[in-house]
Amino acid sequence: MTIASVIALAGAIGGVAITAASVGTANAAANNCGYLFDDFSYSSSSDSTLTSHGWVPRTYSGGPGVPGATWSAGSISFPTNGGQKVMQLTASTDGTSGGTNQAELYTSQKRYLEGTYASRIRFTDAPASGNDGDHINETFFTISPLNGDLDPTYSELDFSEYLPNGGWGETGPINYQTTWYTYRNDPWYADNVHSEERQSFDGWHDLVVTVSGGHVIYYIDGQQVGDHSGKFYPRQTMTINWNLWFIDTAAHTGGLSTYIEQVDWVLYAKNQVLSPSQATAQAAAYRGAGNAFTDTVDSSGPCVTPSGSASPTGSASPSRSPSQSPSASPSPSKSTPPATSCTTAPEWSISAVYTTGQTVKHEKSLYGDPNGPASGQGKHLWRAKWWTQGSEPGWTANWEDLGHC
């Protein structure tokens, strides 16, 4: 059930300790650990502000969905619903590959890992027009590229895959939360864990997911619906995505059927654990302050506490059986000494801790996977902008390029 969109994106980042957030006004909170917030106040998919804010309407071909289907920027629009602009994905099919259109919006940078993700989404059970019954998939997820079959660094969190009419052998309605370790396309092999709700989710819902301390915890409308841990915990940074696509056309009954999914807003709190009520309150604070967009994910630093992760304020820590307990993380390596040139700078290490101003030499990887092939650009000298561990120079904003060695 993977939504493995093939996107050439940024690089891996290691785990860091996360602190529980104290959410007040939007401005105060934004100065804490770093936030992304967007209420999608754009005119169209060709609005230059949309792309300058880091969003990409998908136009390239390929999976998931019906082979040969079209992914079009025109399938992303920004109508008004209830007095607020929303981002709308539109997908349609006439039962043929050439007559099938699908929609996706994703972030241009792969820089999201631990913290809290939240989005207010309107799922729909019936098509906006045409016959009902298609195997449509309405989603919200994060993903990294798959660098080869069974890539052990692959990371994907399907916050919601809603199938109002079923699919994959289900009759629907059914909603999935799936946390991926890896997969192989041919022959198909999936290594993941999932939760599911066999009920209708027609209408607006608040989806909140916390990624912290070895656990990915999923909430819908404030209720916990999944807690996934162990090896399935994400291992590298990801993009934020929504897409709307057809699993197949087997259930289509004729004519053109058109479906929509709407997104009111999105919030990401970097390295912070927010309860569902805190996440929605933070989004409301931004909107109430007239702040339609903010992005301090890179500029606010890592917000790291040496004591480890904290539980969400007002929420009990999840109960863990021995089989659910995450594996102990290795102790971080000692910080490397400062250096001023390629001659004296040490090689970058994915396990080492670096602080502001420290330098390393490293040739960035070709696809954002430090264990994959090199870019061929040769080694560069890199300077850490702030505390970092596991973030590859050349693929993340944690490093400043000081030039070729």
N, C-alpha and C positions, 0 to 999 in steps of 0.2 A: 504493500500500500504506500510505497514511498512516493514523495513528491520531489524526486531528485531532479530538479531543474539544473541543467548544465550551465553554470554561470562562472566565468573567469573572474574571480574575486580575490579579496585580500587574504592575509595570512593568519597563522595560528597564534593563540595567546594562552598562556598557562593560567591555572587557577590562582585566585587571590582570596584572602580573607574578606568577609563581607560583614558590614555593620548594619544593625537595625536602624532604620531611618526615623527621625523625628520630623514629621511633616507639618509645616506651618504654612506661611504664604508661599506663593509660587517663587517669588524672587529669593526668599530666604533658603528654600529647599534647593533651588537651582545652584546655589553656591556650595552645596554639600559635596556630593560625589560625582555629579554629572547626570544630566537628564536629556532625553529626547522627548519632545512633545509636538504633535501636529494635529490640528483639527480640520485639515484638508480644505482650507479656504482658497481653492484655486479655480480658475475659469475653465480649464480644459486640460487634456493630457499633453497639449503642446504649449502650455503655459511655461515660460522660461523659469519662473520661480519654482515650479515643481522640481525641475531637474537641478536647479541650483541648491535646493534643499536636500538633494541626495536621493531622489526617487526616480526609478526607471520603469516606464511602462514596457512590458515585454513585447518584442516584435520578432524574435528569432524562433525558428521552427523546432520541433522535437517534442519529447515527452515532458510531462505525463499526458495521459488522455488519448483521444482518438488519433491514430497515426494519420498524418497528412492534414490535420486540422490547422487552422490559421490562428496565430496569436497576434492581435492587433492593438496598437496604441489607442485606436478609436473605440476599443471596448472598455476603456477607462474614462469615466466622466465624473462631474462634480455637481450634481443637482442639489436642490434645497429640500430638506425633509424636516418638518416641524420647526421651521424658522432657522435651521442650521445647515450649512454646507456639509455634504457628506461625500466620501469617495465611493463611487459605484462601479462594480465589476459587472459586465454583461456578457453572457455566453448564450449561443443559440446553435441549434442543429436542425437539419431537415432529414437526418438519418444517414447522410453520406459524409465521407471524409472531406470532400471539397466544399460541402455546405455546412461545415461545423466550425464555429468560431469560439475561441476560449480567451480568458483574460487573466492577466497577472500584473501586480505592481510589487516591486522589490527595492531594497536599498542598494545603492551603488557601491557601498563599502561594507566589507565583512568585518565588523568590529564589535559585535555584541556577543557577550558570553554570560558571565554571572551577574545576578541582579534580579530585578522585577520587570516583567513585561505585562502590559495591559492594553486592551482594546475593546471598544464598544462596537458590537457587530450585529447587524440585522440579517439573520438567516431567513430564507423563504422556503416554504413547503411546496407551493404551487408556482408554475411559470407565470411570468408577467403577461404572456400571450401564448396561444397555441395549446396543443394537447399536453397533458401531464403524464408523468410516469418515467421520464428519462432518468438514467443513472448519473445524476449530477453530483459533483463533489464541491462543497463550499468550505473554504479553508482559511486558516491563519497559522503560520509556522515560521520557524527559523531553520536555516540550512547552510551547510558548507559544501564545497565541491567534493565529489567522489574521485579520488586520485587512483583509479584502478580498482579491479574487483577486490572486494573484502578489505578495503582500505581501513586500517585500524584507527585512523585519526578522524574518520568521517563522523560528523555530528549533525543531527536533525531532531528538532522538537516539533512535533505536530500538535499544536495547542488545541486545534479543533479541525477535524475532518467530518463535516456533517453531510450525511447521505439521506435526504428526505425520502427518496424512493428506493433506497437500498442500492446494492451493488456488491461485488466481491462475494456473491453467494447469499447475501443478506436481503431481506425484503424491505427493511426500513420501516419507519425512520430510525436511524442509528447515528450516534456521534462517537468519534474515536479521539483519544489522546494517545499518541504513540511516540516513544522515545527510542531512537535508533542507535545501535552500535555500528552496524555496517550492513552491506548487502552486495549481491552479485546479480547482474541482469540475466546472464545466459550461461548455464541453466539457472533459473531463478532461485535465489536463496536469500531469505530475510532474517536478520538477527536483531530483534527489537522486543520491546515490552509495551503492552498497551492497556488502557482502560476504556470502558465503553458505557454509554447510556442509551437504552432502548426506549426513546421517547421523542416526541416532537420538540424542536427548538425554534419553531416558527416565531419570528419577532425579534426584538432587541434583547441583547444579552451582554453582560460585562464578563469578559474573559481575563483572568489574571493568572500568571505563572511566575513562581519564584524558583530561581536556580541558585542554590547555595548549599554548602556543606555536604556535597555528595548526593543531594536530593533534588529532584525536579518535581515540584508540587503544583498541581493544576486545580484551578477553581473556576466554577461557572456561577455567576450571580452570588458570590460569597460562599458557596458550598464547595468543599474539597471533593474532587472527583477522581484524583489520582495522585500517587506518590511513587515515583520511579527512581531507582538508585543503582548502586553497584557499577558495573562496567558500562552501563548505558548513559551515565552522566556525561555531558558533552565534553569533548577534549580539545576543541578549538573554536575560535570566533566564527560567527555565522552572520548571514543577512536576515533581515526581517521581511516577510513576504505574506501576501494574500493571493490566492488564485481561485478561479472558478472554471471547472473543466468537467468533461464527460468521461466517465470510466470506460464506457462503450456506447454503442448505439442499438444494442440488442432490444432494449425496451421501448424504442421509439415507435410511435403509432401513426406517423404520417404528418405532412405539413411541416411548417417551421415553428419550433418551440423555443421561447426565449426566457432565460432565467436571470435573476439579479441577486447580488449580495452587496450590502452597503456597510461602510465603516465610518463611524462618527468621529472617532479620534484614536490615536495611539500614544502610549506612554512607555518609555523605558527608563528605569532608574538604575544607573550603573552601580554594581557592587553594593546594592542596598536591598534589604528584605522588607517589602511593604506588605501589610495585610491588604486584602481586597478593598476594605473600606478606605484605607489610607491611599491606595492607588487611585481609586475613583475620586477621592477628595482632592488629590493633587491635580488631576486633570481638570476638575471643576475650578480649582484655584487659578490655574493658567487661563482658562477660558473666561472666568470672572474678571480677571485683571486685563482682559483684552489682548492677551498674548496668544496669537494663533499658531506660532511656531517658535520653538527654542531648541537649541542643540549645544549642550555644554559637555557632551560625552568625552571629547578629547581635551578640552581646555580646563576642566575642573580637576584633573589628576585622578589617581586611582582610588583614593579614600580607603586606605587599608588600615586595619587594626591588627596588631601583632597577636592579640588574644584569640583570634579565630572568629567564626561566624556566630551571629546572635540570632535568636528566634524573633519572629515578627512581633511587634508590640501588640499586646492584646490577644495573641494567639498562642495556644499551647504548642509545645514542641511535639512533632510527630512521634508517635510511639514506634519503636524499632525492635524487631525480633533480631536475633543474631544473624539470620540469613539476609536481613535487609540492611545491616550496617555497612556503610561504605568502607572500602579498604583504606587503611591508613596511608596518608600521603607521605612521600619521602621528605626528609628534612631538607630545606633549601640549602643550596651550597652557599658558602661564604661569598660576600660581595667581592668582586674583583677590584684590584687597585686602579686608580686613575692612570690614564696614559694620554699622551699628546700627539702621537703619530702612529702610523701603521707598524713601524718598527717595534714600538714598545707596547702597543695595544694587544691585549689577549684576543684569542678567537672567541666569538660569541658562543655561549652555551645555553641551551634551552632550559636547563635546570638552575642556572645561576641567578642570583638576585643582583640587580643593578639599581643604583640610585642616581639622582640628578647629577649630570655632568660626567659620569663615567663613560669611557669610550671602549669600543670593541671593533674588530675587523671581521667582515663577513660578506660572503657572496649570497645575495638573496636567492631564494628558491624560484623555480620557474612558475609553479602553480600555487604558491602560498603554503606548501607543505614542506617543512624543514627536513623531513625524511625523504622527500622526492628529489627529482633532478634539479640541478643548479640552473640559474637563468642564463649563464654564459656571459654575464656582464662583468665578471671579475670581482675581486674583493674591494669593498669600500670601507672607509672609516666612518663609524656611527657614534653619535653621542646621545645618551639617554636624556630625555626631557624631564622625566620624573621616575619614581620607583616603578620598576617593572620586572616581571619574571615570565618567561615563556613566550614573550611577544617577539616575533622574528623581525629583525631590522630589514627595512625595505618594504614590508607589507603592513605595518601598523604605524599609527601616529605617535607611538612612544619614542621613536628614534628620529634624530636629525642626521641627514646625510652630509658628511663633511668632505665627500669627494672620493675619487678613485685612488686606490693604493698604488 
